[in-house]
Amino acid sequence: MIDYRDAGTARSNAASYCYDGPGRLTKVDRDPAPGSDPCDASPDESFTHDVLGNLTEKNGTAFGFAPGTHQPTSWGTTYASIAYDANGSRTFKDKGAGTQDELVYDARGLLTQVKRWSAGNVTSSQTNLYDYAGARVVRAPSSGAGTTIRTYNRYADAGGGNLTKYFYLGDRMVATWIVAAPSLSEVEPELRECPGAC
């Protein structure tokens, strides 16, 4: 893609994209002047890559990498350090100033919990539950930190009094539809005998 423009709206969505020889994005210039060469102008965003293809810098902020890997171990001051387990799953992000994120996985490699640490204490967390096939069916934040979401499949989930349906074209989600849903309860439904003939 080298340009995208939507003339049907008052706001401009024009942007120019520049790529290097191997086809990696190097610059983005939003709303360039007509007739200008966007690859020579000062870009709104810039990207630098190493010979392995790793993104090493975004907008002047450098990523750190362990030797011979494609896993970033730091990103400027945003993440002072990032750690991984033997399977390559991210397990830790240090955001500095005593704030850290811990990620916990089950034996299948599925993310089961995310904990936010601040000054040595867990300040919030999120727990995920999965079905037999490995599809997430519940996303439950710690108390007061958000809404429990129950996912029925990749096409629907429910939470916060809403049912959200997702529509796909192949593997790409192209639309969502949100409708009011009955409130969700943790209580099992009461079983009653059927009076008379059912």
N, C-alpha and C positions, 0 to 999 in steps of 0.2 A: 504494500500500500504506500503510495507516495502523497496522496491528498484525499481529504474527505471534506465535503462542503455541503451544507444544508441551506439552500437558498430560500426555503419555504418559511423560515422563521426570522424574527428580527435580530436574534443574536447569531453571531457567526460561529460555526462549528469547524471552520477551516483549520487544518493543521498539515504540516509537512513533516515527513519522516525521512531520516537519512540512515543509510546502512553502510557497513564496511564490506570489504571483499568477500568474506565468508557469509555475508547476509545477516550480520548481527546489528540490532538497532543501536545507533550511536548518538543521534540527536532528534529532538522533537521541537518544532517551532510552531506555536499556536498563532493563528491569524497572521500569516506572513504577508508582507507587502506584495501586491501584484507584480509579477515580473522579477522579483528578487530571487537569488539563489539561497534557499534556506540552509543548505549545508555549509555555507560560508558565514552566515549570520550568527549572532550570539543566540544560542538556543534557549528555550524555556526549560528544557531538560537535557541532560547529557549522560552518556553511559560509556564506560570503558571496560574492555575485556582482556583477559590474558590469553596466552597461546593455547591453553586447554579449553577455552570457551567460557571460563568462569566470569561472571559479572564482578569486576573488581572495584568499580567506583560508580556511584549514582549521584549526580548533581554535586560532585566534589567530596562526597562522603565515601570513605574507603571500606571495603569488606576485607576481613582477614580469612585466610584459608589454611587448613592443616596441609602439610606437604603431600602432594599426590592425590588430594581428594577434591570433590566438588561440593563439599559441605562448608558453608560459611561458619567461622568460629567467632566472628565479631562483625559489628557494623557500626563504625564511627563511635559516637557516644550514645547512640540509641540502645545498642546491645554490647556491653563490655565483653561478654563472653557467651558462647553458645556451645552446649555439649550434646553428644549423641551416644546411644548405646551400641552394642556390638552389631545390631541389625541395621544400624544407620538411622534409627528414629531419634528425633530431637527430644532430649530429656530435660534440658535446662536452658533458661535464658536469663542472664543477669542484666537488668535494665538500669543498674547503678542506683546510688542513693538508698541502698538497702532493699530495693524492690526486685524480686526474682519470680520467675515462673517455673514451676516444676511440672513435667508431663509424665504420666504413669501409663504403662501399657500392660495388657494381659498377655498370656502365652501365645495368642494368635497374632500379636502385634497390633491390636486395636487400642486406640486411645481411650482409656477408661476414666481418667481423672486429670484435671488441670488444677493446680493450686497456685494462688498468688500469695507470695510471702512478702511481708514488709516488716522491717526491724525484727526479724526472727520469729514472727508470728504469721500464721495463715489468716489472711484477711478476707479471702473469698475463694470459692472453688466451684468446679463444675464436674458432675459425674455423668458418664455416658453408659448406657446399657445396650446390649446388642442381642439380636435373635440368633438362632442356630446357624443361619447362613452368613452371619457377620454384618448384617445391616443394623445400623443404629436405630433403636426403637424409643429410647428416652434420653433426653438431654436435660439434666436437672441441676440448676445453679444452687449454690448454697443459699440458706435462708435470707431473704430480703435482697438478693443480688439479681433477681430476674424471674422469668417465668419458666416453669417446667414445660418442655415441648415433647410430645409423643409423636414419633415418626412412624407412619404405617408402612411406607415404602418410599421410594424416591419420588413418588407422585403426590404424596399428601403428608401433612403433619398438623398437629393441633396443639394450641397453647394460648393462654391469655384470653380465652373465650372465643377464639377464632379457629377456623379450619382453613388451612392454606393448601391449595391444589397447585401442582407444578405441571406445566405442559412442555413436552420435549419434541424437538425435530431431530431425530437420530439421538445423538448423545448430548446435544446442545439444548439447555433450557431456554425456551423462547417466551414464556409468559407465566404469570402466576395469577391466581384468583383467590381472594380472601373473602370468606363469608362467616357470619356469626355461627358459633357452634355451642352446644350445651357445655356447661362448665365441667371440667374433668374432676373426678373424685378418686381418692386413694382407697375408698371403702369398696369392698367387694359387693356386688349386687346380692340382695336377699333372694334366696330361692323359696318359692311358694308352691304349694301343691295346686294342681289345676282342678278347680271345682267342677264337678260334673264331667261331661265328655269334652275332651279337648279336640 
